[in-house]
């Protein structure tokens, strides 16, 4: 030959130097003194052209120790992933509890990851969603992620994703998009700027009309907030409090948003502790977001169809990693605060404001000015909070009423839910600018005078009671450094309490809704270390995890008891080691006290009947708010009817709970939780497999990996830059200067997927493995078993060991694979070419025999999946065919039937094609193990 190389005939195996892989000659042609080949590369299943000097004899190359280790570790990872290895618990700082691990397992057990996460309140659905999110990212299945949540939960999502998973989510406020657009291309979809976005639910729902807006303004609004959002190519969409998208009559826009988001991404997670609420039609629409084929009509809502899409654990079934109940009992009590003689001015102020509210509320309702009713309710809550709170709000209200140029305004939306989703501070800022009632200015001036006089006369009754309570609990618990969490609705009350307690020698920190994530983190850290008391508003308390504190005082009480539950939930959380003590302050001789006293008694009966917290478990807090507003306002109007009014409300709660219990049968599958399964993730070796696969695989691919104490200095192939990396969560948490390398990195995934192919006649290295008994001698090989069926393909890896006596030992094969991942390996020679070919053939024969069971399992999984797809297709076809049959016009009916039949036939044809699978068996590694003397035998 012109190039003096070795000549290979058609059908002959040889080594392709540039691809570093074996290949088989399929064609050979010599023209003008040059020989050109077409060769098949089994590793890539591709035919390529090759020059003569690219090819060499198979036995000329022997894998290095690094290449052996890379193949063993990479195959171990790939096999574990096929066997549903969960990466998120390993490569996140959170160690999931049994019910959270169950949720992750369920979600990743199917290809269609579209689920309703419906755990009861307090079990950590956000953590479950974060684990699934991380799992998808680590497997390279998701990059662009959108979280849609009610406005009040946005901060909590940001905090938990960053704290537990190191995931940064950018909050996008659609109102700012127009201004931002001026600095960028006007045609650009600004939702594509960030890969991980969170936005509030009502800020992006479509709008059908708005008074005074042109068609162009409406189109621009919907394009920026809704249409661009939907078309921004999301991989995963997460919707929190998803039951709000069920599509009741006043929430059509929310349902349209949900339906569009459901179609905007392949993966969808709906989160709701209260998905059914006794409304089957809304629940049906919610389930349709997950799968329209499975739920084409309301009659399809049945347990056997719903449960595959729902992940739900109840509190009573939840356990920790040791198998103990997750939640401890709590002590909650109502603390009446009596007016003393010195508080006569404060009591007089309360009575004056109550009369103002009673009169103003009646006026507002008579004039159908519901938003003024909201203002009156707010004033009543303020006067029971503190003198400072009502005084500052009266000052703002008077300023707005006195300003002739002020634009007093209507509440932009009349829906009570919009009002109740605002924080106390936002309500104040909005309500003080509402238009005036008749003669209101005089009333406000008089009340403001009273408030200022009251404030000048001394401390509020509840502030004094708080100080006494703190001293008392310190003595009871014999803890002079006792930490106390104090909740209030309003910032002026917060500021008053902070000054009052600091002047008594307490170290105090505060949290409210105006603080960003960094400021909140600093405050939480300060409270965990030095500060004795944290005073938080409801907006400030969102997303807090304060398990190190077990005493909580609700200084002022929201009218909705479910909001009180949310507050107590800041300390009564998973991981709380102590019995939580919750003390709820209420002023005696007030309407609020009389309503609360009756309500608490009746709610205690419900708790006895159905279990603790059940009201909070079954009703959405925001949706329940008007119920309690009406109860307390009725108490102001007609104190004699408080008992009857409370009974009416409690009756509604009892009905809701009964419906909840009935719907729970629809949702819950009665699964068992495995504490041992949760414990095993603490020290799972997968991150070590990843470390060995990457660090041993880089050198033979033009990269480099050098150990540096607890880190690695890594240079990737084709990249001149090096970086310091680590592979496990614990090191990453303690060393933020290191790059934490996970399977999320596409370079890592590509390196692990790059497995060699071994064929008969290749050099077979002889290796010594520390930890392997000297009596174990023979041939160990690793085989990839494939079921190829387009998008439905599956694979597993099978280790095979044949002793020198010709016997196959499966346990020994698995043990050698494990040792290759943990022990020292050294090459001690190689078998001769003829012996290698003979031993390879023997190993393949054993792989064919042992692999039959593995392949049979793959076939069973494959056929089960295809049958599930057929069942879904047939069920959806039949439901839609019946619906079309109800169409009145024959021509329209016939057209739709033909189109439906064509779509159904095409769908079944694709499944028929997938049924024609192809089996495949490849060797990725073969070794001679044992003494060097055995190599020549």
N, C-alpha and C positions, 0 to 999 in steps of 0.2 A: 504494500500500500504506500501511497505517496507520503503519508505522514508517519509511516513506520509503526503505527499503533496496532493493537490486537484486533483481529477481525472476528465479528460475531455474526452468526447466522440467524435467519428468521426463526422466532420461537425460543431463542436462547436468552437466558437471564444474564444480566451484567449490572455494573454499578455506574450510575450517572453522577459524575463528580460535581457538576454545578448544582444539582438538586440534592446532593448528598443522600441518595436513595437508590434502592434497587429498581431496575426497569426491565421490560421484556421487549425484544425487538419484534416489531410487527411488519417492518418493511425495510429493505436495504437496496440502495442504488449507487452504482459507481459511474460517474460522468467526468470526463476530462481529468482523470487521475485522482479525483476526490471522491471519497465514500461518504454518503449521507444516509442517516438512519431516521426512521420514524419509530419511536419507542413509547410503550405504555407505562405510565407511572401509577402503580396501584394506590399509593398514598393519596394522590390527587384525583385518581380515576380519570386521567387525561392522557391523550396521545400528543406528544411533542416531537419536534425535529431535534436531532442531535448530530453534532460533528463527531468524527471518529475519535478525535483525541479527548472528547468529553466522557467516553466510555472506557471502563476497565473491568477486569475480572472481579467477580463477587468476593472472592476470598482475599482480596488485596486490602480490604478495609475492616477494621475491628472497632466497635464502639468503645469509647472511653468510659471510665467510672462515672464521670459527670453525666454523660448521655444515658447511661443505665439508670442513674438516680432520677434524672429528669423524666424519663419514660415511666418509671414505676410510680412516681409521685403524681404526675399529670393524669395517668390512667386511673389512679385511685380517686382523684378529685372528680374526674368526668364520670366514673362509675357511681360514685356517691351522689352526684347531682342527678343522674338518671334514676337513682333509688330514692330521690326526694330528700337529699341532704339539704338541711336548712343552713344557709350561710349567715343570715341576719343575726341569729343569736350569738354567733361566733365573732362576727365582724361588726359588732355594735357594742356600746358600753353598757347596754341594758341586758340583764339576764332575765329572760321572760319567765313569768309564773306559769303554772300548768295550764290554766285556761287561755292565756295569751299564746302559749306554744301550740295549744290545740287549734286556735284560730289560724295561726300561721300555717300549720300542717294542712288544715282543711283548704285554705286558700290556694296553696301551692300543689295540691293533689290533682288539680284539673288544669287543662290547657286554657279553658275559658275562665279567667280570673275576674268574675263579676259577682260580687257578694254583697249581702246586707249584713253588716256587723251589728248585732242587736243585743249585746250583753247588757245586763241591768246596770243602773247608774252606779258609778264608782269603781267599775272593774277595769277601766283603762282601755277604752276603745281607741283612743288616740294612739296609745302605745302599739296596739295591734295593727292599726293602719300604718304606723311608722315601720314596724317590722316587715310588713308586706311590701311597703315601698322600698325599703333597703334590700329585701330579697330580690325584687325585680331589677333593681339597679345593679346589684352584685352579679346577677346572672346576665347582665347586658340586655335585659328585656325592656327597660324603660330609662329614658333620659329626661324627657319633658313631662313635668308633673304640675298639675293644677289642684289646689285645695280651695273649695268654696265653703264658707262657714258663715253663720250669723255674725254680725258685726262684733258682738260682745265676746266671741270666742276666737277672734283672729289672733289676738296677742298670745293667748294660751297655746294655739297651734305653733306659732313661731318659736315660743320659748321651749316647748317640749321637743320639737324636732331638732332644735339646736342642742339642747341639753343632753338628750338621750341618744341621738343618732348623728350628731355633728352635721346635720343638714340645714343649710341656710335657705330660707324662703323669703322672697321679696314681696312685701305687701304693695299691691297696686291699687291706688285710689283712682277709679275711673274719672272722677271730676278733674283730676290733674292732667289727663291725657291730652286735652286740647292745647293747654299751654306747652306741654312737652313736645307736641307735634311741630310747633313753630321752629324748633331747633333741629328737627330731623326731616327726612323726606315725607312729604304730606301723604304719599300713597303707602307708606310703610305700615305694616301691622305691628303696633307697638307691644302687643302681647307676646311677640316673639323675641323681644330684647333679652328676657330672662328665661332660663330653663325651668326654674322652680318658683312658682308664683302662688300667692294666696290673695284672695279677694273676698269681700263680704257679699253675701247672697243677694241682698236687695239692691246692691249697687250695680249689678250687671244684668238684671232681668229686663226683658224688652218692654218698651212703653208703646201703647197703641195710640195715645193722644194726650195732649196737655194744653190747658187753657192758655191762649195767647201765642202758641207756638205755630210756626209755619211748617209745612210738610218737609221742607229742606232741613229745618232745625231738628225735627223728629227723626229724619233719616240719618243725619249725622250722629245724633245721640245713640241710636240703635246700632249704627255701624261700629262706633268706637267701643261701646260697652258690651254689646251682645254678639253681633255678627263677626267682628274681628276675633273676639274671644273664642268663639266656636271653631273658627277656621285656623286656629294657631297651631295645629298639629300636636296635640297632647298625646302622650303614651298612656298616662294614668290620670284619671280624674277621681278625686275624693270629695264627697259631699257630706258635710256634717249636719246633724239635725235634719236628716233627709226627709223625714215625715212631713216637713213643711212644704215639700214639693208635690204633695199628693194631689193637688189640683182641685181644691174645693172652690166654690163660686167666686170668692174674693181673692183667690190666689192663682188665677189662670196664668198670669205672667210668670209666676214661679214654676208652674208645671211646664210651660213652654221652655223655660231655661233648662229645667231638668231633662226634658226629652231631648233637647238639642245637645246638651253635654253628654248624655248617654250614648249618642251616636258619634260623638267627637273623639272618642278614644277607645282602643281595644280593651283596656282594663278599667274597671269601674268599681269603686267601693262606696257604698251608702252606709252612713253611720246613724243609728237611732236606737235609743233605749226604749222608745215608745212608738214603734212603727205602725201598730194596728189601731189602737185607741178606739176599738169598736166600730170602725168605719171601713167596711169591706171594700167599698168602691174606691176610696182613696188608697187603701193598701194595695188593691189590684193595680192601680196606676203606678204605684211605687215599684211593684214587682215587674211591671212592664218595662221600666227603665233598665232592668237587668237583662231581661230576655223576652222580647215580644212574641217569639215563637212559642215559648212554654206557657205564656199567660195571655192568650189572644182575647179572652173575655172573662168576665167576673166569675163565671162558673168554674173556671180553671183554678181558682184559689182553693186548693185542697192540700192537706198536710204532705202527702207523698210528692206533690209537685213543688211545694214551697221549700221544704227542708233542705234539698240540695243547694239552695241559694242562700241559706241563712246560717249564720254562726252565732249561737247564743249560749251564754252561761248565766245561771242565776246565782245571786250572792250566797245563798244557803249552800250551794254546791262548790263554791270556790275554796281552794286550799292553797297553802304555800308549798315551797319545794320540799318541806319536811312532812307534808301530808296533813298539817294542822289547819283548822278553819282560818280563813284569811282575815276576817273582821272580828274585833273584840267588841263586847258590849259598850255602850256609852251612857253617860249620866247627863240628862238634860233637865233643866228646871227653869220655871218662870220665876223671876225675881221682882216682886213688886217693890217700887220705890215710893215711900210715903212723902207727902208734902209736910214739911215742918212749918212752924209759925214764921220762921225766917224766910221761907219760900213763898210767902203770900203774894208777892208781886209776880213771881213766875206763874203761880196758879191763876192769877187774874189775867195775865197775858194769854195763857192757854185758853181760858174761857172766852176772851174777846176774839181771838183768832178763830176759834171754833164757830162762834156766831157769824163772823164774817164769811167763813167758808160755807156754812149752812145756807146763808142767804144768797151768796154768790153762785153756789152750785145750782140752786133752784132757778135763779135768773137765767143761767147759762142753758139749762135744759129746756126751759120754757121758750127760749129764743133759738133753740136747736144749734147752739154754739158749743159743740162737744169739747172743742179744744180749751174753752174757758173752764169747762168742768175739770179738765186735766190740771189746769193751773190751781184750782181750788183744792183738789186732792193733794197736790204738791205742797201747798201752804200748810195743810193739816199735818202732813208728815214732817215738815220742817219744824213746826212748833213743838212737836214731841221729841225731836232730835236734840235741839239746844236753842237757847236764846240767841246765841251767836248766829246760828243758821237762819232763823227767821228774820233777825235784824238785818243781816247783809242782803237777803233776798228782797225784803221790803224796801231797802235803800235802792236797789237796782230797779225794782218795779216803779217806785216813785220817780226816779230819774227818767225812765221811759215815758211815764205819764205826763211829766212836766215839760218835756222837750217837744215844742210845737213842730219841729222839723223831723222828729223821729218817725220812721216808717213802721208804725204798728202793723202787725201782719197776722194772717191766718196761719194755722198749722198746715204745712204743705200737703199732708195726707191725713184724712180723717180716721184712718184705721187705728184702733186702739193698740194693735200689735206694734205698729211703727213707733208709737209713743213709749211703750213699755220696753222696747229694745234699747232705748237711750239710757245712759247713766244718769244718776241724780244731778250731776253738774251740767250735763247737756240739757236735761229737762229745764233746769233753772235758766240757763242762758237763752233757751228758746221761749219759755213761757213768759218771762218778764216783758217780752216785746209784743205779746198778744194785745189786741185792741181792748179798750177799756169798757167796763160795765158802767152803768149809770151811777153817778156819784161815787165811783170807786176811789177817786183821788183823795177825797176827804177821809174815807175809811182807812186807806193806806197811811196817810199822814198821822192819824190818831194811833194806829197800831204801831207805827215806827217810834212814836214818842214813848209809848208804853214799853216797847222792847229796849230802848236805850235806858230808860229809867230802871228797868229790871236788871239789865246787865251791870249797871253802876252799883246795885245794891248787894252784889256778891255772887258766889258760885252757884251754878245750877245744882238742883237736888241730885240728879243722876251722877254728876261728876263726883260729888262727895261720896255717894254710895259706891262708886267704882273704886275709889281710894280705899275705903273700908274693906271692900271685898278682896282686893289684892293682898292687903295685910292679913286678912283672915285665912285665905287659902295658903299663903306662905307658911303660916303657923300650922295649919292642918297637915300640910305635906312636908313640914320640916325642911323647907328648901328656900333659903334666903335669896337664891338666884333664880327663882321660878320665872319662867317665861310666860307671858300672857299676850294673846292675840286679841285685839279690840277691833270690832267692825262698826262702822257708821256709814250712812248713805251719803253724807255731805262733807265737803272739804272744810267749810267754816267750823263745823263741829270737831273735825279732826285737828285743826289748828288750835282750837280752844283747849282740847284735851291734852295735846302735846305740851303746851305752855304750862297748863295746870300740873301735870305729872312731873315735868322736868323741874318745876319750882319746888317740888317735894323730894327731889333727889333721885328720881328714876331716870335711867338712860332710855331714851325713846327714839324710835325711827318711824317714818311714815311712808305710806304707799298710796298713790292715787293715779287716776287715769291719764294725767298729763305727763307721766314719766315714761321715758323710752326704755327699751330692753336693758341697756347697759346700767341705767340708774336703778332699775328694778332689781337687777342681779346684785348690785352693790348693797342695796338695802337688805335683801334677803340674806346675803352673806353676813352683814353686820348683825342682823337679828340672830343668826345661828351661832355667832361667836360671843359678842360682848353685850349687845343691847338687851335690856330686860323686857321691853314692851314694844310691840309693833301695832300701830294704829293704821288701819287700812280702810279705804272706801271699797264699795263693791266693784267698781271698775278697776281699782288697783289690785284687788285680790284675785282677778282672773288668772288662772294658770299657776297659782302658787302651790308649792308642795312643802308643807311645814310640819313634817312628821316629828321633828325634834321638839315641838310644842304640843301640849295636850290640854291647855286651858284656853277657852275662847269665850269672850264676852260680846254679846250682841248689844251694843250700847243703845242703838235705836233699832226697832224691829220693822223690817219690811212687812207690809200687810199680807203679802203672799208667803205662807209658811214654807213653800218650796224654795224660795230664795234664801231662807234661813238655813235649809238643808245644804244648799250650795256653799254657804259660808262655812258651816261646820265641816263640810267635806274638804276644806283646805288642810285641816289637821287630822280628821278621821279618815285617813287614807291607808292604802296598802303600805305596810311597813311601819305603822304606828305601834310602838311597843307598849304604850300605856293606855289605860282606860281614859277616854276623852271626857272632859268636863265642860259642858256648854251651859252658860248662864245667860238668860234672856231678860234684859231690863225692860220693864214697863211701868209708867207712872200710875200710881193708884188714883182712884177717883177721876178716871178719864173714860171716855167712851172706848178708847183703844184697849184699856185694861179689861173692861167688861166683855168686849167682843173676844179678846184673846183668851180670857179665862174660860169662857164657854166653849170656844173653838178647840182649845187644847184638850179639854176634857173629852169632847166628842172624837177628836182625832186619836186620842189614846185608845178609845174603844176600837177604832179601825185598825190601829197597830196591833191590838190584841187579836183581832179577827184574822188579819191578813199577813201580819209580819211587819217588822220595823221598816220605816221609810217607804212603805208601799205607795203612798200618795205621790211622793216624788218620783217613784219608779215608773208610774204609769201615765203621768200627765206632763206635758210640756210646760215648763215654768212660765214662759211668756204667754202662751195661750190661756193659761189659768189665771193670769193677772186680773183681767176684767171681772172675773167671778168674785175675787176678794175685794177689789175696789168697790164693787156694788154692795158687798156685805158691810164694809166699814162705813160707807156713806149712808146706807140705810140705818146703821147704828146711830150716826149723828142726827139723822132726821127723826127717827122713831126709836128711842132707847128701849121702850117697853117690848119691842118686837125682836130684840137681839136673840133670844133663845130660839124662837121659831125660824128666824133668818139663818142662824147657824145650822140648824137642823136641815134646812133646805140645801145649803151648800154641801154639808157632809153627806147628805143623801146622794147628791150628784157624784161626789167622790166615790162613794160606795158602789154606785152603778158602774163608774169607770173602772174601778178595781175588779169588779166581777167580770166585766167584759174583757179586761186585761188577762185575768186568769184563764178565761175561755180561749182567748186568742193565743195564750202561751202554749197550749197544746198544738197549735198550728205551727209555732215557731221552733219549739224545743225538741231536740231529738233524744234527750235523756242520755247524753254521752258520759262516759267515765273519764275522770281526769287522772293523769299519771304523774305523781310527784317524782318518781325515779327518772322518768323521761326528762323532766325539767332540770334535774340535778346534773345529768350527763353533759349538758351544754357548757357547764362551767369550765371544763378542761378538755373540750373536744379537740382532737389533733388536726382538724382540717386546715387551720392557719399554719401549722407546721408543714403539712403537705405542700401548701402553697409556697412557703419559704423555700423548701427543698426543690420544688419544680422550677421556680424562677432562678434561684441562685446557681443551680446546676445546669440549667438549660441555656443561660446566656453565653457562656464561653464558646460553645461550638457554633453559635450564631452571630459571632462578631461583636458580642457585648462583653460585659465584665461585672463580677460581683465579688466584693472584698469585705470580709468581716471587720467591723469596728466596734468592739465592746458589745453593747446590746443593740447595735444597729448594723446596717449594711451600706456600703458605698456602691452604688449601682450605676452602670452606664449601659444604656440600651443600644441594640444594634442600629447602626446608621445615625447615632446621635453622639455628638462630641461632648455633650454635657453630662456630668455625673451628679447624683443627688444622694443624700443620706435617707434611707428608708427603714421602716420597721413593718412587721407583718401581723402583730397582735394588738388587740384593743387596749390591753393594760399598759403596754409600753407607750402606745400612741397617746393615752390619756395623761401619762406622766411626762411625756416628751413632746410638747407641741411643736418643737423645732424640727421634728422628723416628718417626712412624708409617709403617711399610712397607706401601704400598698395592699389593695384588695382585688378581688376578681372584677370589681367595677371598672378597673383600669383596662382599656381595650388592648394595651400592649401585653398585659398579663394574660388576658383571655386568649390572645393570638398565640402566645408562647406555649400555653398549656394544650391548645388544640393541635399543635404541630407535633403529631406523633409519627414515629418511623414505621416502616413496613419491613418485615423480615421474610425472606424466602429461602427455600432449600438451597444449600450450597454457600450461603454466607458464612463468614467467620463466626464461630461460636466461642465467645470468651469463657474461660474458666475463672470463677470468682470464689473468694473466701469471704464469708459473712460472719462477723463476730456475733456471738450469741446463738449461732446455729451449731447443734451437736456434731461432732466429727463423724458420727455414725451415719449422718444424712449425706448421701452421695447420689447424684443423678442429674437429670436435666429438668430445669424449671423454665416454663414458658408462659407468656401472657397473651391472651387471644381476645380480639374484639369481635363480638357477635352482633350482627346487624340485621334489622328488619327494615328494608328500604321500601317506602311507599309514599313518595312525594313529601307532602307536608306532615304526614303521619309517621315518619320514620322513628325508630327506637334503636337503642343499642345498650349493651352491657359488656363488662370485661370479665374474663374467666381465667384464673391462674391454674396451671396444670403442672404436676410434678410426677416424673417417671423415675423410679429408682434404677440403679445399675442392674438390678435383677429383673427389670422390665415391669414392675408393678406400679400402678397409679395410686397415689395417696392425696386425696383432696384436702384434708386438714393440714397436711404438711405444705401443700401448695399455698394455702392462705397464710400460713405462718411465715413462710419465706417472703411473701409479698410484704407483710407487716415489717419484717426485719430489714428489708431493703429501704424502708422509709425511716428507720430509727437507728440502725447500727452502722458500724464502719464496714465499708465494702472495698475490697482490693482485687485487681485482676492478677492471676498467677499463671497466665499462659492462654493457649487456645487449642481447641480440638482440631484435628486434621480435617481437610475438606471433605474427604469421603465419609469420615465418622460424623461430621456435622450434618451432612445431607441425610444420613441414615437416621440419626437421632431426631432431626427435624420431622421426618416422616412419621416416626413413632409418636412424637408429641402431637402431631396434627391428628393422627388416628384417635388418640385419647381425647383431644379437644372436641372432635366430632361426636364421640360417645357422650362425654360429660356435658357438652354444650347443648345437647338435644333438649334437656329439661329447661335450660335457660331460654332457649329459643321458643319452646312451647309456651312459656310464661309470657314472652313478648307477644306471641300470636294471640293469646287469650286477652291480654290487655288491649291489643290492637282491635280485635273483633268486638270487644265490649264497647270500646269507644265509638267504633263505627255504628254499632247498634243503637247507642245512645243518640248519636246524630240522626239516624234514621227515624227513631221514635219522635224526636223533636220536630223533624221535618214533616212527618205524617200527621202529628197532632196539630201543628200549625196549619197545614194544608186543609185538613178537615174543618177546623174552626173557621177559617177564612172562606172556604167554599160555602158553608152554611150561611155565613154573613152575606155573601154575594147573592145567594138565593133569595134573600129578602129584598133585593133591589127591584123596584117596580118596573122600570123600562126594560123590555126584553133585549133590545139591542145593546144597551149598556151592560146588562147582566151577562150576555153571551160573550161580549168583548173581554170583560173582567175575568170570566171563567177560563177563557182561552189563555189569557196572559198568566193567570195563576197556575194553570196546568203546565205551561211551558217552563215557568220558573221552577216548579216542583220537579219536573222531569230532569231539568238540568242539574238540580241539586242532588237528586238521587244518582244521576249518572256519575257525578264527581265521586260520590261515595263508592260506587261500583268499581270505578277505576282504582281507588285507594285499596280496595279489597285484594287486588292482584299484587300482593307484596312479593319482594325478592329477598331470599336469605343470603347472608354473606358471612364469611369467616376469615379474619385476618390475624396474623401473628404480628405483635408490635415489639416483642422482646423475647429472646431465648438465651439461656445461660446454662453453663455446666457448673454445678455447685459441688464442692467437696475438695478432696486432696488433689494436688497437681498431678500425682501419678495416675489419677483416673483419666486424665485428659487424653491419653493415647490409647485407652482401652476401647 
